[in-house]
Amino acid sequence: MKKILFISQYSPEARIVGDMIYTWDILRALKHNEGVYVHFIAYQDKEKWYENETKQLASLVDKVTVVPFRHLKAWQMALSLYPASMRNRAHGYMQSVVNKILENEHYDCIMFNTLRMAYLVNSIPAKDSRLVYLSHNIEAEVSRSIYKTTGNIIQKLIYWQDYIKTAWWEKHLIRHFDAITTICSYDANYLLHNNYKGIVKVIRPIVNLKPNDSPKQHTGKIIICGSFTWLPKKLNLNRIFDSGSIAHLEPNGCRLQVVGRTLPDDIEKGNSLPGVHVTGPVEDITPYYDDAEVAIVPELAGGGFKLKIAEAILHHIPIVAIKGSVTDDNMIAGVHYVEAEDFDDLIDKAISLVHDRTRQQEITGNAIKLFMDTYCIDAVSKEIAKLISK
């Protein structure tokens, strides 16, 4: 029996953002392996969270410990040596709970989910446990892209100092881990090129796919799906809205659907553009994917749309992605997706793909075959098994 202590910033059960979805996939992969015991510990600030929100989580883990989340004042985070995302979680109470657990029980492997929880590695008393950092991004690169692409000078300074803190802590903390997982090969190569000496494993998201056996209806609809309230996603969305090629949608019988949480000013801006419809938050994204012919990936700032790529493939949608946004070496431009040079090219190539039904089928078929081989639960579980074995 392999005993795992899984330390997370929150429960992933709601699965409303990428971090939650990917965390859920890792827990599924752990559970898929026989002889694995998982003790899950996480912050939560909602009352009666355990009774109301862990019914599905209980099917994936053997024990849940809840630690109350304590919100800090903005000035407390600004004056901290930690970056904002870590400072709001770097409480002595969580540290004492984890240490007490480890004083009473031995765990073969301790998993720290995201950099937000990695600060605990400095105080872990269990020196004979394998320490694994579950990264979702190279956080310094995400932070750097935010300050670089922010126009407001005051905001730029705020994000710059947070980037300096993030870069320092990430570099300082990762050297304490025996192994690090990444969501894509780009992040793995980054770690190896920056002299990380431990084990690096690519743990991809899990996609339950079936072969593509029927073409989609011709609707002329292009979809971008996500949560656009976070600054990097908002910036990407506005680059699309400001693209000159937006004007090419309607004359070519196309419509861009922006699906997901979006700020009111961006909903208004998008819906004022010909050929664009911004839905705001929706209960179920499936009908929108079912009605779309092409998905676009516009990541230039932030952590990227790594999970949105998998989501589009899951719904048998071909992808048009801006250069640099597809960060997995397995995916080849021109084979598994169409690559665009910039935001104008992104819209134009999406329009072109809408009207090329043969190319749609070819790109989608290639991507589905790749994902069925490497993004399935069996493949991901095997990588997890190697990770937790000594």
C-alpha positions as CSV (number, residue, x, y, z in Angstrom):
1,M,0.0,0.0,0.0
2,K,1.4,3.4,-1.1
3,K,0.3,6.2,1.2
4,I,0.0,9.6,-0.3
5,L,-0.5,13.0,1.4
6,F,-2.0,15.4,-1.1
7,I,-1.8,19.0,-0.1
8,S,-4.0,21.4,-2.2
9,Q,-5.0,25.0,-2.1
10,Y,-8.7,24.0,-2.5
11,S,-11.0,21.1,-3.3
12,P,-11.2,20.5,-7.1
13,E,-14.7,19.0,-7.0
14,A,-16.5,22.0,-8.6
15,R,-14.1,21.8,-11.6
16,I,-15.0,25.3,-12.8
17,V,-11.4,26.5,-13.6
18,G,-8.4,24.8,-15.2
19,D,-6.5,24.2,-11.9
20,M,-9.5,22.4,-10.5
21,I,-9.9,20.2,-13.6
22,Y,-6.2,19.3,-13.7
23,T,-6.1,18.5,-10.0
24,W,-9.2,16.3,-10.4
25,D,-7.4,14.4,-13.2
26,I,-4.4,13.8,-11.0
27,L,-6.6,12.4,-8.3
28,R,-8.4,10.2,-10.8
29,A,-5.0,8.9,-12.0
30,L,-3.9,8.1,-8.5
31,K,-7.1,6.3,-7.7
32,H,-6.8,4.3,-11.0
33,N,-3.7,2.6,-9.5
34,E,-4.3,-0.3,-7.1
35,G,-2.9,-0.2,-3.6
36,V,-2.8,3.6,-3.3
37,Y,-4.2,5.4,-0.2
38,V,-4.7,9.2,-0.5
39,H,-5.2,11.6,2.3
40,F,-6.4,14.9,0.8
41,I,-5.9,18.1,2.7
42,A,-7.0,21.5,1.5
43,Y,-8.1,25.0,2.4
44,Q,-11.7,25.9,2.3
45,D,-13.6,29.0,3.5
46,K,-17.1,27.9,3.0
47,E,-19.2,26.6,5.9
48,K,-20.0,22.9,6.0
49,W,-17.8,22.3,3.0
50,Y,-17.0,18.7,3.9
51,E,-20.7,17.7,4.2
52,N,-21.9,19.5,1.1
53,E,-19.0,19.6,-1.4
54,T,-17.0,16.4,-1.1
55,K,-19.4,13.6,-2.1
56,Q,-17.6,13.0,-5.4
57,L,-14.2,13.8,-3.9
58,A,-14.8,11.0,-1.4
59,S,-14.9,8.5,-4.3
60,L,-11.3,9.5,-5.3
61,V,-9.6,9.8,-1.9
62,D,-9.6,7.9,1.4
63,K,-9.5,10.7,3.8
64,V,-10.2,14.5,3.7
65,T,-8.9,17.1,6.1
66,V,-10.2,20.7,5.8
67,V,-8.2,23.7,6.9
68,P,-10.1,27.0,7.2
69,F,-9.0,29.7,4.7
70,R,-8.1,33.0,6.3
71,H,-8.3,36.0,3.9
72,L,-5.5,38.6,4.3
73,K,-5.8,42.3,3.8
74,A,-4.3,43.7,0.5
75,W,-1.6,45.6,2.4
76,Q,-0.5,42.5,4.2
77,M,0.0,40.7,0.9
78,A,1.8,43.8,-0.7
79,L,4.3,44.0,2.2
80,S,5.0,40.3,2.3
81,L,8.1,38.7,0.9
82,Y,5.8,36.0,-0.7
83,P,4.1,36.7,-4.0
84,A,0.4,37.4,-3.6
85,S,-0.8,33.9,-4.6
86,M,1.4,32.3,-2.0
87,R,1.0,34.8,0.8
88,N,-2.8,34.4,1.0
89,R,-2.1,30.7,1.8
90,A,1.1,30.8,3.7
91,H,-0.4,30.5,7.1
92,G,1.2,28.9,10.2
93,Y,-2.1,27.1,10.8
94,M,-1.9,25.0,7.7
95,Q,1.8,24.2,8.5
96,S,0.9,23.1,12.0
97,V,-2.0,20.8,10.7
98,V,0.3,19.2,8.1
99,N,3.1,18.7,10.7
100,K,0.7,17.1,13.2
101,I,-0.5,14.7,10.5
102,L,3.1,13.7,9.7
103,E,4.0,13.3,13.3
104,N,1.3,10.6,13.7
105,E,1.5,8.9,10.3
106,H,4.1,8.0,7.7
107,Y,3.5,8.7,4.0
108,D,5.5,7.3,1.2
109,C,4.9,10.4,-0.9
110,I,3.8,14.0,-0.2
111,M,2.3,15.9,-3.1
112,F,2.2,19.7,-3.1
113,N,-0.4,20.9,-5.5
114,T,0.8,24.2,-7.3
115,L,3.3,26.7,-6.1
116,R,0.8,28.2,-3.7
117,M,1.3,25.2,-1.4
118,A,5.0,24.5,-2.1
119,Y,6.1,26.9,0.7
120,L,5.3,24.0,3.1
121,V,8.3,22.0,1.8
122,N,10.7,24.0,4.0
123,S,9.0,22.8,7.2
124,I,8.2,19.2,6.3
125,P,9.5,16.9,9.1
126,A,9.1,13.7,7.0
127,K,12.5,13.5,5.4
128,D,12.1,9.9,4.2
129,S,9.0,10.7,2.2
130,R,9.2,11.4,-1.6
131,L,8.4,15.1,-2.0
132,V,6.6,15.9,-5.3
133,Y,5.7,19.3,-6.6
134,L,2.6,19.2,-8.9
135,S,3.2,22.2,-11.1
136,H,0.4,23.6,-13.3
137,N,2.5,26.3,-14.9
138,I,6.0,27.7,-14.8
139,E,4.7,30.4,-12.4
140,A,7.6,32.9,-13.0
141,E,6.8,32.8,-16.8
142,V,3.1,33.4,-16.1
143,S,3.8,36.3,-13.8
144,R,6.4,37.8,-16.2
145,S,3.9,37.7,-19.1
146,I,1.3,39.5,-17.0
147,Y,3.5,42.4,-16.1
148,K,5.0,42.6,-19.6
149,T,1.6,42.9,-21.2
150,T,0.0,45.2,-18.7
151,G,-0.3,48.8,-20.1
152,N,-1.2,50.7,-16.9
153,I,2.1,51.9,-15.4
154,I,0.9,51.5,-11.8
155,Q,-0.4,48.0,-12.4
156,K,2.8,47.2,-14.3
157,L,4.8,48.1,-11.2
158,I,2.6,46.0,-9.0
159,Y,2.8,43.0,-11.2
160,W,6.6,43.5,-11.7
161,Q,7.3,43.3,-8.0
162,D,5.1,40.2,-7.8
163,Y,7.0,38.7,-10.7
164,I,10.3,39.2,-8.9
165,K,8.9,37.5,-5.8
166,T,7.4,34.6,-7.8
167,A,10.6,34.0,-9.7
168,W,12.7,34.0,-6.5
169,W,10.5,31.7,-4.6
170,E,9.9,29.3,-7.5
171,K,13.7,28.9,-8.0
172,H,14.3,28.6,-4.3
173,L,11.6,26.0,-3.6
174,I,11.8,23.6,-6.5
175,R,15.3,22.4,-5.5
176,H,13.8,20.8,-2.3
177,F,11.6,18.4,-4.3
178,D,12.6,14.9,-5.4
179,A,10.3,15.2,-8.4
180,I,8.2,17.7,-10.3
181,T,5.3,17.1,-12.6
182,T,4.4,19.4,-15.5
183,I,1.3,19.6,-17.6
184,C,3.2,19.8,-20.9
185,S,6.6,19.2,-22.4
186,Y,7.5,22.9,-22.7
187,D,7.4,23.3,-18.9
188,A,9.4,20.1,-18.4
189,N,12.1,21.4,-20.8
190,Y,12.1,24.7,-19.0
191,L,12.9,23.0,-15.7
192,L,15.6,20.8,-17.2
193,H,17.3,23.7,-19.0
194,N,17.3,25.7,-15.7
195,N,19.3,23.1,-13.9
196,Y,16.7,21.3,-11.9
197,K,18.4,18.0,-10.9
198,G,15.4,15.9,-9.8
199,I,12.9,13.8,-11.7
200,V,10.6,15.6,-14.1
201,K,7.4,13.9,-15.4
202,V,4.9,15.2,-17.8
203,I,1.4,14.4,-16.4
204,R,-1.1,15.3,-19.1
205,P,-4.8,16.0,-18.5
206,I,-7.1,13.1,-19.0
207,V,-9.5,13.2,-22.0
208,N,-12.1,10.5,-22.5
209,L,-12.3,10.3,-26.3
210,K,-14.2,8.3,-28.9
211,P,-13.1,8.1,-32.5
212,N,-14.4,10.8,-34.8
213,D,-17.1,9.0,-36.8
214,S,-19.4,11.7,-38.1
215,P,-18.7,15.2,-39.4
216,K,-20.1,18.3,-37.6
217,Q,-23.0,20.3,-39.0
218,H,-21.9,23.4,-40.9
219,T,-22.8,26.3,-38.6
220,G,-20.1,28.8,-39.3
221,K,-19.5,29.2,-35.6
222,I,-16.0,29.6,-34.0
223,I,-15.7,29.2,-30.3
224,I,-13.4,30.4,-27.6
225,C,-14.2,29.0,-24.2
226,G,-12.7,30.0,-20.8
227,S,-12.8,32.2,-17.7
228,F,-12.0,35.7,-18.9
229,T,-12.2,37.5,-15.6
230,W,-8.5,36.9,-14.8
231,L,-6.3,39.6,-16.2
232,P,-4.2,37.5,-18.7
233,K,-7.3,35.9,-20.2
234,K,-9.0,39.4,-20.3
235,L,-6.0,40.7,-22.2
236,N,-6.1,37.9,-24.7
237,L,-9.8,38.3,-25.2
238,N,-9.4,42.1,-25.9
239,R,-6.6,41.4,-28.4
240,I,-9.1,39.4,-30.3
241,F,-11.8,42.1,-30.1
242,D,-9.3,44.7,-31.3
243,S,-8.1,42.6,-34.2
244,G,-8.9,44.0,-37.6
245,S,-9.9,40.6,-38.8
246,I,-13.0,40.6,-36.6
247,A,-14.6,42.6,-39.4
248,H,-14.1,39.5,-41.7
249,L,-16.5,37.3,-39.7
250,E,-19.9,38.4,-40.8
251,P,-19.1,38.8,-44.5
252,N,-17.8,35.2,-44.5
253,G,-20.9,33.8,-42.8
254,C,-19.0,33.2,-39.5
255,R,-19.8,34.0,-35.9
256,L,-17.4,34.0,-32.9
257,Q,-18.9,32.7,-29.7
258,V,-17.1,33.7,-26.5
259,V,-18.3,31.3,-23.8
260,G,-17.5,31.6,-20.1
261,R,-17.2,34.0,-17.2
262,T,-16.5,37.5,-18.6
263,L,-16.5,40.9,-17.1
264,P,-19.5,43.2,-17.9
265,D,-17.5,45.7,-19.9
266,D,-16.0,43.0,-22.1
267,I,-19.5,41.4,-22.6
268,E,-20.7,44.8,-23.8
269,K,-17.7,45.4,-26.0
270,G,-17.8,42.0,-27.6
271,N,-21.5,42.0,-28.2
272,S,-21.2,45.4,-29.9
273,L,-19.0,43.8,-32.6
274,P,-20.5,42.4,-35.8
275,G,-20.3,38.6,-35.8
276,V,-19.4,38.3,-32.1
277,H,-21.5,36.9,-29.3
278,V,-20.3,36.8,-25.7
279,T,-22.5,34.6,-23.5
280,G,-21.1,35.3,-20.0
281,P,-21.2,32.4,-17.6
282,V,-23.1,29.3,-18.7
283,E,-24.1,26.1,-16.8
284,D,-23.0,23.8,-19.5
285,I,-20.5,24.4,-22.3
286,T,-21.3,21.3,-24.2
287,P,-24.1,22.7,-26.4
288,Y,-21.8,25.5,-27.5
289,Y,-19.1,23.1,-28.5
290,D,-21.6,20.9,-30.2
291,D,-22.7,23.9,-32.3
292,A,-19.2,25.1,-33.2
293,E,-16.9,24.0,-36.1
294,V,-13.6,25.5,-35.0
295,A,-12.0,26.5,-31.6
296,I,-9.4,29.2,-31.3
297,V,-6.5,29.3,-28.7
298,P,-5.3,32.9,-28.3
299,E,-2.9,32.5,-25.4
300,L,0.0,35.0,-25.3
301,A,-0.3,36.3,-21.7
302,G,-0.8,34.1,-18.6
303,G,-0.7,30.3,-18.1
304,G,-2.2,29.4,-21.4
305,F,-5.1,27.4,-22.6
306,K,-3.5,23.9,-22.0
307,L,-6.7,22.4,-20.7
308,K,-8.9,24.2,-23.2
309,I,-6.9,22.5,-26.0
310,A,-7.9,19.1,-24.5
311,E,-11.4,20.3,-24.0
312,A,-11.8,21.2,-27.7
313,I,-10.4,17.9,-28.8
314,L,-12.8,16.1,-26.5
315,H,-15.6,17.7,-28.4
316,H,-14.1,16.9,-31.8
317,I,-13.3,20.5,-32.6
318,P,-10.3,21.4,-34.7
319,I,-8.0,24.0,-33.2
320,V,-6.5,27.2,-34.6
321,A,-3.8,28.4,-32.2
322,I,-1.6,31.5,-32.1
323,K,2.1,30.7,-32.4
324,G,3.6,29.7,-29.1
325,S,0.3,28.8,-27.3
326,V,0.5,25.0,-27.9
327,T,3.1,23.9,-25.5
328,D,3.2,20.1,-25.9
329,D,5.8,18.6,-28.2
330,N,3.4,15.8,-29.2
331,M,1.2,18.3,-31.0
332,I,2.5,19.3,-34.4
333,A,1.4,22.4,-36.2
334,G,-0.3,21.6,-39.5
335,V,-1.0,18.0,-38.3
336,H,-2.9,18.3,-35.0
337,Y,-3.8,22.0,-35.2
338,V,-3.5,25.0,-37.4
339,E,-1.0,27.6,-36.3
340,A,-1.5,31.4,-36.7
341,E,1.2,34.1,-36.6
342,D,-0.8,36.8,-34.8
343,F,-4.4,37.8,-33.8
344,D,-5.4,38.9,-37.2
345,D,-4.1,35.7,-38.7
346,L,-5.9,33.7,-35.9
347,I,-9.3,34.9,-37.0
348,D,-8.6,34.7,-40.7
349,K,-7.3,31.1,-40.4
350,A,-10.3,30.1,-38.3
351,I,-12.6,31.5,-41.0
352,S,-10.7,29.6,-43.6
353,L,-11.0,26.4,-41.7
354,V,-14.7,26.8,-41.2
355,H,-15.1,26.7,-45.0
356,D,-12.7,23.7,-45.5
357,R,-14.6,20.7,-44.3
358,T,-12.0,18.2,-45.5
359,R,-9.2,20.0,-43.5
360,Q,-11.4,20.1,-40.5
361,Q,-11.9,16.3,-40.5
362,E,-8.1,15.7,-41.1
363,I,-6.9,18.0,-38.3
364,T,-9.6,16.7,-35.9
365,G,-8.9,13.0,-36.7
366,N,-5.1,13.4,-36.2
367,A,-5.6,15.2,-32.8
368,I,-8.1,12.6,-31.6
369,K,-5.8,9.7,-32.4
370,L,-3.0,11.4,-30.5
371,F,-5.1,12.1,-27.5
372,M,-6.6,8.6,-27.4
373,D,-3.0,7.3,-27.1
374,T,-1.4,9.7,-24.7
375,Y,-4.2,11.6,-22.8
376,C,-6.2,8.5,-21.7
377,I,-6.5,7.5,-18.0
378,D,-4.4,4.4,-18.5
379,A,-1.4,6.4,-19.9
380,V,-1.6,9.1,-17.3
381,S,-2.0,6.5,-14.4
382,K,1.2,4.7,-15.6
383,E,3.2,7.9,-15.3
384,I,1.7,8.6,-11.9
385,A,2.6,5.1,-10.8
386,K,6.3,5.7,-11.8
387,L,6.3,8.9,-9.9
388,I,5.2,7.5,-6.6
389,S,7.4,4.4,-6.8
390,K,10.8,4.6,-5.2
